[in-house]
Amino acid sequence: MVEIVRFHANLYKLHEIGLLIFKSMQPKKQNMETLLMTRKQIATMFFVTSETVRNWERDGIIPVATRINGKPRYKKDDVNKLLEKGVNNKTA
């Protein structure tokens, strides 16, 4: 009987180790906040003011992905596309 209890205890430990290994092999989920940017972050990236970024939003140059506490957040993918495409501040 003692051997059966030890066997089950060892089996449980192996199961726990297997779960840890499995979890460590899973891709990390990105936090939503790491996928979003603020106006200030975008302004800094493009060397413009936050007001310019707001104008880009109003003019449809960059879409607002969501709002957090009433403040706009933009997808990093959209910002990267804008960066690749380039922005002319005089026409934006």
C-alpha positions as CSV (number, residue, x, y, z in Angstrom):
1,M,0.0,0.0,0.0
2,V,2.8,2.4,0.8
3,E,4.4,1.7,-2.6
4,I,1.1,2.6,-4.3
5,V,1.0,5.9,-2.4
6,R,4.6,6.7,-3.4
7,F,3.9,5.7,-7.0
8,H,0.9,8.1,-7.1
9,A,2.9,10.9,-5.5
10,N,5.7,10.5,-8.0
11,L,3.2,10.4,-10.8
12,Y,1.7,13.6,-9.6
13,K,5.1,15.3,-9.5
14,L,5.9,14.1,-13.0
15,H,2.5,15.5,-14.1
16,E,3.3,18.9,-12.5
17,I,6.7,19.0,-14.2
18,G,5.1,18.1,-17.5
19,L,2.6,21.0,-17.2
20,L,5.4,23.4,-16.3
21,I,7.4,22.3,-19.4
22,F,4.3,22.6,-21.6
23,K,3.4,26.1,-20.3
24,S,7.0,27.3,-20.8
25,M,6.9,26.2,-24.5
26,Q,3.7,28.2,-25.2
27,P,4.1,31.5,-27.0
28,K,3.8,34.5,-24.8
29,K,0.5,36.4,-25.1
30,Q,1.0,40.1,-25.6
31,N,-0.7,42.4,-23.3
32,M,-3.2,44.7,-25.1
33,E,-1.4,47.7,-23.7
34,T,1.9,46.7,-25.4
35,L,0.0,46.7,-28.7
36,L,-1.3,50.3,-28.2
37,M,0.3,53.7,-28.2
38,T,-0.7,57.1,-26.8
39,R,-0.7,60.4,-28.7
40,K,2.4,61.5,-26.8
41,Q,4.3,58.3,-27.8
42,I,3.4,58.8,-31.5
43,A,4.3,62.5,-31.3
44,T,7.7,61.7,-29.9
45,M,8.3,59.0,-32.6
46,F,7.5,61.5,-35.4
47,F,9.0,64.6,-33.8
48,V,5.6,66.4,-33.8
49,T,3.2,67.7,-31.2
50,S,0.3,65.7,-29.7
51,E,-2.0,68.2,-31.4
52,T,-0.6,67.2,-34.8
53,V,-1.4,63.5,-34.0
54,R,-4.9,64.6,-33.1
55,N,-5.2,66.4,-36.4
56,W,-4.0,63.2,-38.2
57,E,-6.8,61.3,-36.3
58,R,-9.4,63.9,-37.4
59,D,-8.1,63.8,-41.0
60,G,-8.3,60.0,-41.1
61,I,-4.5,59.5,-41.4
62,I,-4.4,57.3,-38.3
63,P,-7.4,55.6,-36.8
64,V,-8.2,55.4,-33.1
65,A,-8.2,51.7,-32.0
66,T,-9.9,52.3,-28.6
67,R,-10.2,54.7,-25.8
68,I,-8.9,54.1,-22.3
69,N,-10.3,56.4,-19.6
70,G,-11.5,58.6,-22.5
71,K,-8.0,58.9,-24.0
72,P,-7.3,57.6,-27.5
73,R,-5.0,54.7,-28.1
74,Y,-3.6,53.7,-31.5
75,K,-2.5,50.3,-32.7
76,K,1.2,50.0,-33.1
77,D,0.7,48.3,-36.4
78,D,-1.1,51.4,-37.7
79,V,1.6,53.6,-36.4
80,N,4.3,51.4,-38.1
81,K,2.4,51.5,-41.4
82,L,2.3,55.3,-41.1
83,L,6.0,55.4,-40.3
84,E,6.8,53.2,-43.4
85,K,4.5,55.3,-45.7
86,G,5.8,58.6,-44.3
87,V,3.7,61.6,-43.4
88,N,4.0,65.1,-44.9
89,N,3.1,67.4,-42.0
90,K,2.1,70.2,-44.4
91,T,-0.6,68.1,-46.0
92,A,-1.5,66.0,-42.9
